[in-house]
Amino acid sequence: MSGFNRKSGAVSATSQFSSELPDWAKKQNEEAQKFNQQAQKAAAKKAGGGRMGYGLGGGAAGGAPAAQHSGPIGFDFRFADDDEEDAADITACVNSAFGGENAPKLLAGDLSGGGGARWLVVETSYPDEVMVACCRLKVDMSEKSCAIDILAVDSRAQGKGAGSYLLKKAENMAYGMGCEKCEICVGHWMERVVAWCEKRGYESGGGELWPENRIDEIPEPTQVSIKAASMLPMMVRMRKKLGGENKDKKKKKEAKSAPDFGAALSGGQLDFISDITKTLNSLPVTHDVSGTQPVATTITASDRAAGMVEASAGRAELEDLVGDLLKALKTDQGRKDFKRLSVPVSTVGQGHESEA
């Protein structure tokens, strides 16, 4: 896994990020910026122009003015532009998040977004637009997974919700593209960051130790992967649920005819019917109240069990079918009908079982 290369000296803004944004990403950027500007104006109007927030001292690289914000509504999210200004701001943000007084500074050229990676940034809302957090997102559609190998929050803006806001945006973007797994890479020694990730549904996946001879350098993410656990299965289930049931299965169900339905139903009860057939001869002949044997109706319970009826009768409840069958067996004619149909029932049922 590629990490941060380090060189001492002044920050150089010569980075070339990944290729031109696709049209869908440009449109999403424009819509997001327009929405955020409207939300910012509405919030300022509601608050009467007085909003509590925090200052970032001298701002980001280039001496940008301090920004005010009142929670997540004060943040804007966008793709990084392929220009020197964003390159310098990302470099300053990463240096602030991972660096120290004696740590060498990263060159902007070391933060390339090649290999299909994209830089996502969070900044304070218009008109200040100070970058407070950034991450590099790599998506692998062949594995349906994404990896956040760099996530940095400016030290002056930490604890304000910028990191959580950025992570949520990056995850939603990856899930929207069809990813089913998200990984975030951090240093194993960063216990507070590891706990922060675990709180957001990630689980540790192991990794490598940071070399002791480089302890004074800016720490790069090691190969410690923290994989999303609880949220991912839920997102996958939601996507499948919204997609509807399998069309092939649905068509197969609609194509099933009434006789097939009845035969399949009787096929599941062949053992039960066979037992009744074996004991049929031992049953006494039952007459109705008038003392005569009733004539069988046009459609008998055995007919229904064999599926030899129209669609409406074939969908009767199983309990009703069994009840009608037992009633018919109490009459001499019903017993004769059952004997006559018992062999065809077995044949039809076995035929459907073999087809399945």
C-alpha positions in Angstrom: 0.0 0.0 0.0 1.4 3.4 -1.0 2.0 5.8 1.9 3.3 9.3 2.4 6.8 10.1 1.0 8.6 12.7 3.0 11.0 15.5 2.1 12.0 18.4 4.3 11.7 22.0 3.2 8.9 24.3 2.2 5.6 23.2 1.0 5.4 22.9 -2.8 2.1 23.1 -4.6 2.9 21.2 -7.8 0.5 18.3 -7.4 -1.3 16.8 -10.3 -4.4 15.1 -9.0 -6.4 12.5 -11.0 -7.9 13.1 -14.3 -10.8 15.4 -15.1 -14.0 14.8 -13.1 -16.7 12.8 -14.9 -19.9 14.7 -15.8 -21.9 13.0 -13.0 -19.4 14.1 -10.4 -19.3 17.7 -11.8 -23.1 17.9 -11.6 -23.1 16.5 -8.1 -20.6 19.1 -7.0 -22.6 21.9 -8.5 -25.8 20.7 -6.9 -24.1 20.2 -3.5 -22.5 23.7 -3.6 -25.8 25.3 -4.6 -27.7 23.5 -1.8 -25.0 24.3 0.8 -25.1 28.0 -0.1 -28.8 28.1 0.2 -28.7 26.3 3.5 -26.0 28.7 4.8 -28.0 31.8 3.8 -31.2 30.3 5.5 -29.3 29.5 8.7 -27.7 33.0 8.8 -31.1 34.6 8.3 -32.7 32.5 11.0 -29.9 33.3 13.4 -30.1 37.0 12.7 -26.6 37.2 11.4 -25.0 36.2 14.8 -23.7 32.6 14.8 -21.4 31.1 17.4 -18.4 29.2 15.9 -14.7 28.6 16.1 -11.8 30.3 14.5 -8.9 28.6 12.7 -6.3 31.2 13.6 -4.4 32.1 10.5 -6.5 29.7 8.4 -5.2 27.2 5.9 -2.2 27.6 3.7 -2.0 31.0 2.0 -3.3 32.9 5.1 -7.1 32.3 4.5 -9.3 34.2 7.0 -10.7 32.5 10.0 -14.0 30.8 9.6 -17.2 30.4 11.7 -19.5 27.4 11.8 -22.3 26.1 13.9 -22.2 22.4 13.4 -22.4 20.3 10.2 -24.5 22.9 8.5 -21.4 25.1 8.4 -19.5 22.6 6.3 -19.4 22.1 2.5 -18.3 18.9 0.8 -16.8 18.6 -2.7 -14.2 16.9 -4.9 -10.8 18.5 -4.8 -9.9 20.6 -7.9 -6.9 19.8 -10.0 -5.1 23.1 -9.2 -2.3 24.5 -7.1 -4.7 26.1 -4.5 -6.3 22.8 -3.5 -3.0 21.0 -3.6 -1.5 23.5 -1.1 -4.6 23.3 1.1 -4.6 19.5 1.2 -0.9 19.5 2.0 -1.3 22.0 4.8 -4.3 20.0 6.2 -2.4 16.7 6.2 0.7 18.3 7.7 -1.4 19.8 10.4 -3.2 16.5 11.2 -0.1 14.2 11.2 2.8 16.5 11.8 4.6 18.0 14.7 7.1 20.8 15.4 10.0 18.7 14.3 8.3 16.6 11.6 9.3 17.2 8.0 6.6 18.7 5.8 4.9 16.8 3.0 5.3 17.9 -0.5 2.1 18.4 -2.3 3.5 16.3 -5.1 3.5 13.3 -2.7 -0.3 13.5 -2.4 -1.1 12.4 -5.9 -4.5 11.0 -6.5 -3.4 8.6 -9.2 -4.6 5.0 -9.6 -8.3 5.9 -9.8 -8.2 7.7 -6.4 -10.1 10.9 -5.7 -9.5 13.6 -3.0 -12.6 14.7 -1.1 -12.5 17.8 1.0 -14.6 19.5 3.6 -14.4 23.3 4.0 -16.2 25.9 5.9 -19.2 27.4 4.1 -19.2 30.3 1.7 -17.8 32.9 1.8 -14.9 31.7 4.0 -14.3 28.3 2.4 -11.4 27.2 4.6 -10.4 23.6 4.1 -10.7 21.7 7.5 -10.6 18.0 6.4 -9.7 15.8 3.5 -9.5 12.2 2.5 -8.3 10.1 -0.4 -10.9 7.6 -1.6 -10.0 4.6 -3.8 -12.8 2.5 -5.3 -12.3 -1.0 -6.7 -15.5 -2.0 -8.4 -14.1 -5.5 -9.3 -14.1 -6.2 -5.6 -17.1 -3.9 -4.8 -15.0 -2.2 -2.2 -13.5 1.2 -1.3 -10.5 2.2 0.7 -9.9 5.5 2.6 -6.1 5.4 2.9 -5.7 9.0 4.1 -8.1 10.9 6.3 -6.9 14.1 7.9 -8.6 16.8 9.9 -6.8 20.1 10.5 -5.6 20.1 14.2 -7.3 23.4 14.7 -10.7 22.0 13.7 -10.5 18.6 15.4 -13.4 17.7 17.6 -15.9 19.9 15.7 -17.5 17.1 13.6 -15.6 17.7 10.4 -14.1 14.2 10.3 -17.4 12.4 11.0 -19.1 14.5 8.3 -16.4 13.7 5.8 -16.4 10.0 6.6 -20.1 9.7 6.2 -20.0 11.5 2.9 -17.3 9.3 1.6 -19.1 6.1 2.7 -22.4 7.3 1.1 -20.6 8.0 -2.2 -19.0 4.5 -2.2 -22.2 2.8 -1.3 -24.0 4.7 -4.0 -21.5 3.4 -6.6 -22.3 -0.2 -5.5 -19.5 -0.9 -3.0 -20.3 -3.5 -0.4 -17.2 -3.0 1.8 -15.4 0.0 3.1 -11.9 0.0 4.6 -10.1 2.8 6.4 -6.4 2.7 7.1 -4.8 4.2 10.2 -1.7 3.8 12.3 -1.9 1.0 14.9 -0.4 3.4 17.5 -3.2 5.9 17.1 -5.5 4.4 19.7 -7.8 7.4 19.9 -8.4 7.3 16.1 -8.9 3.5 16.2 -11.5 3.9 18.9 -13.1 6.7 16.8 -13.4 4.3 13.8 -14.8 1.4 15.9 -17.4 3.7 17.3 -18.6 4.2 13.7 -19.0 0.6 12.9 -15.6 -0.6 11.9 -13.6 -3.6 13.1 -9.8 -4.0 13.2 -8.3 -6.2 10.5 -4.6 -6.3 11.7 -1.6 -4.8 10.0 2.1 -3.9 10.3 4.1 -2.0 12.8 5.6 1.4 12.1 9.5 1.2 11.9 11.2 2.6 14.9 13.9 4.2 12.8 11.2 6.5 11.3 9.5 7.4 14.5 10.3 11.1 14.1 8.7 11.3 10.6 5.2 12.1 9.9 3.3 8.9 10.5 1.8 7.3 7.4 -1.1 4.9 7.6 0.2 1.4 8.0 -1.5 -1.6 6.6 -4.0 -1.7 9.5 -7.3 -2.1 7.8 -10.5 -1.4 9.8 -13.4 -2.9 7.9 -17.0 -1.7 8.1 -19.0 -4.3 10.0 -22.6 -3.4 11.1 -23.5 -0.8 8.5 -22.5 -2.7 5.3 -24.9 -5.7 5.5 -27.7 -3.3 6.2 -26.9 -1.1 3.2 -26.7 -4.2 0.9 -30.0 -5.5 2.2 -31.6 -2.0 1.7 -30.3 -1.9 -1.9 -31.7 -5.4 -2.6 -35.0 -4.6 -1.0 -35.4 -1.4 -3.1 -34.5 -3.4 -6.2 -37.5 -5.7 -5.8 -37.7 -9.5 -5.9 -36.0 -11.5 -8.6 -37.8 -11.0 -11.9 -37.2 -14.5 -13.1 -38.8 -16.0 -10.0 -41.7 -13.6 -10.3 -42.4 -14.6 -13.9 -42.1 -18.3 -13.0 -44.7 -17.9 -10.3 -47.1 -16.1 -12.6 -46.7 -18.7 -15.3 -47.8 -21.6 -13.1 -51.3 -22.9 -14.1 -54.1 -23.9 -11.8 -53.7 -27.7 -12.5 -49.9 -27.4 -11.8 -50.7 -25.6 -8.6 -53.1 -28.3 -7.5 -50.8 -31.1 -8.5 -47.9 -29.5 -6.7 -50.1 -29.2 -3.6 -51.1 -32.8 -3.8 -47.6 -33.9 -4.5 -46.6 -32.5 -1.1 -49.3 -34.7 0.5 -48.7 -38.0 -1.3 -47.7 -39.8 1.9 -50.8 -38.6 3.7 -53.1 -39.7 0.8 -51.3 -43.0 0.5 -52.0 -43.8 4.1 -55.7 -43.0 3.7 -55.8 -45.2 0.6 -54.4 -48.2 2.5 -57.0 -47.9 5.2 -59.9 -47.0 2.9 -61.2 -50.6 2.6 -61.4 -51.0 6.4 -63.8 -48.0 6.7 -67.5 -48.8 7.1 -69.9 -47.6 4.5 -71.7 -44.5 5.7 -75.3 -43.5 4.5 -76.9 -40.1 4.8 -80.0 -39.4 6.9 -82.4 -40.7 4.3 -80.7 -44.1 4.2 -79.5 -43.7 0.6 -76.0 -43.2 -0.6 -75.6 -39.6 -1.9 -74.5 -39.0 -5.4 -71.1 -37.4 -5.7 -70.9 -33.8 -6.7 -69.5 -32.6 -10.0 -66.2 -31.5 -8.3 -65.0 -33.8 -5.5 -62.4 -33.2 -2.9 -60.2 -35.7 -4.7 -60.6 -33.7 -7.9 -59.3 -30.6 -6.0 -56.4 -32.6 -4.5 -55.4 -33.8 -8.0 -55.5 -30.3 -9.4 -58.2 -31.1 -11.9 -60.2 -27.9 -11.3 -60.1 -24.3 -12.3 -57.7 -21.7 -10.8 -60.1 -20.4 -8.1 -60.7 -23.9 -6.6 -57.1 -24.9 -6.9 -56.0 -22.1 -4.6 -58.2 -23.2 -1.7 -56.6 -23.6 1.7 -55.0 -26.9 2.5 -57.1 -27.3 5.6 -60.3 -26.9 3.5 -59.1 -29.5 1.0 -58.3 -32.1 3.7 -61.7 -31.4 5.4 -63.6 -31.8 2.1 -61.7 -35.0 1.4 -62.6 -36.6 4.8 -66.2 -35.7 4.3 -66.3 -37.3 0.9 -64.7 -40.5 2.3 -67.7 -40.9 4.6 -69.9 -41.7 1.6 -69.7 -44.8 -0.6 -69.6 -42.7 -3.8 -66.8 -40.6 -2.3 -64.8 -43.7 -1.5 -65.2 -45.0 -5.1 -64.2 -41.6 -6.5 -61.1 -41.6 -4.3 -60.1 -45.1 -5.4 -60.6 -44.1 -9.0 -58.4 -41.0 -8.7 -55.7 -42.2 -6.3 -53.5 -43.7 -9.0 -53.6 -40.6 -11.3 -52.8 -38.4 -8.3 -49.7 -40.3 -7.5 -48.6 -40.3 -11.1 -49.1 -36.5 -11.5 -47.4 -35.7 -8.3 -44.3 -37.9 -9.1 -44.1 -36.3 -12.5 -43.9 -32.8 -11.0 -41.3 -33.9 -8.4 -39.1 -35.3 -11.2 -39.3 -32.0 -13.1 -38.3 -30.1 -10.0 
